Amino acid sequence: MIVEQIWTGNDWRNFNYLIACPDTGEALAVDPLDHNKCLQYAQGQGWDITQVLNTHEHHDHIGGNAALIAATDAELLAHKNARNRIVGIDRPLSAGDIIKVGKSVELEVLDTPGHTMSHVCLLSRTDQPSLFCGDTLFNAGAGNCHNGGHPNELYLTFSGQLATLPDNTLVYPGHDYIINNLQFTLSREPGNVAAQSLRDELIDQDPNAALVTTIALEKAVNTFFRLRNPEVIEKLREEFPDLPAEPDEKTVFLKLREMRNSW
């Protein structure tokens, strides 16, 4: 499996992805908003884009569909419940479905509600898994729930699916928000040496060559995975004095998501 992370350079800081089969040159485009960059890269590699996948229905993820499909005649894949919000879905997806790219690439569909209620992530069936997570999981952060989502569902996705993935899973999100997210982590856990070190290392990072994190690193620097950390809880108590003496993980997650909305 070959993965190309394409930095759009737009104001939304989107990443687009091409996932290619090295044996056949067939490729899947994930959220190809910048259809020109996706097409140019694929053509330069001699790849044939045969499928387009949208992780969810927001415009900055589906806005390139029409032009890319017109140029390639690719099949469009998206969550089965997004059919009223994404035009032209050819293959509606459910949890557990397998997407094949060429001969050797297999991607498992995860149903991951929260950012929206019709959001999918892809998990590669490779020795080192790769997670293409749209706006559910960001590097050092979590998606918001403003436009069709719900924080309760996002918590269940984090706790029931993302936190159980192998530690070596590579994380490919829909946007480059890592510096702001690390700064939020440090506002909640000033003693997090790993987050501080990573922020200092990446402060001038070129998004064209962005760091690809792992689930293990996320658990070290992403406050939305650090729900039992004593410093995180005590800092939350400063904002929410009525926090229980020993809050459960869901309560901590929801309070963190509430704070992040206005941070």
RAJO-V341491 format. One record per run of one state. SS is the DSSP state (a for helix, b for strand, c for the rest). FROM is the first residue (numbers start at 0). TO is the last residue. If there is no record, write none. Layout:
# RAJO-V341491
SS:FROM:TO + SS:FROM:TO
This chain:
# RAJO-V341491
c:0:0 + b:1:6 + c:7:12 + b:13:19 + c:20:24 + b:25:29 + c:30:33 + a:34:44 + c:45:46 + b:47:52 + c:53:57 + a:58:61 + c:62:63 + a:64:71 + c:72:73 + b:74:78 + a:79:81 + c:82:89 + b:90:92 + c:93:96 + b:97:100 + c:101:103 + b:104:110 + c:111:118 + b:119:123 + c:124:128 + b:129:133 + c:134:135 + b:136:137 + c:138:139 + b:140:141 + c:142:149 + a:150:159 + c:160:160 + a:161:163 + c:164:168 + b:169:172 + c:173:173 + b:174:174 + c:175:176 + a:177:187 + c:188:191 + a:192:201 + c:202:205 + a:206:208 + c:209:211 + b:212:213 + a:214:220 + c:221:221 + a:222:224 + c:225:228 + a:229:238 + c:239:247 + a:248:261 + c:262:262
